[in-house]
Amino acid sequence: MVPSEDEALTIRQVAERLVKAHPQLDVGLVRDSVQTAFEELRYARVRTYLPVLMERRARDLLASGEGTDPGT
């Protein structure tokens, strides 16, 4: 499912914040982690905190090494 324009903007903003906070990490890995976090949270009823929750989940994925697709 393709993210809406607003969702795509949120994904980009979260990824940019994480890239700035962790310049030592691969940009693609950060983006994959944020995309995974978005997919996990995309059906949340309350959207207000989605960016914060996505960022926290992406950080968790990056810390655990799960931010990449095993097929890549």
Buried (B, 14 or more C-beta within 10 A) or exposed (E): EEBEEEBEEBBEBBBBBBBEEBEEBEEEBBBBBBBBBBEBBEEEEEEEEBBEBBBBBBBEBBEEEEBBEEEE
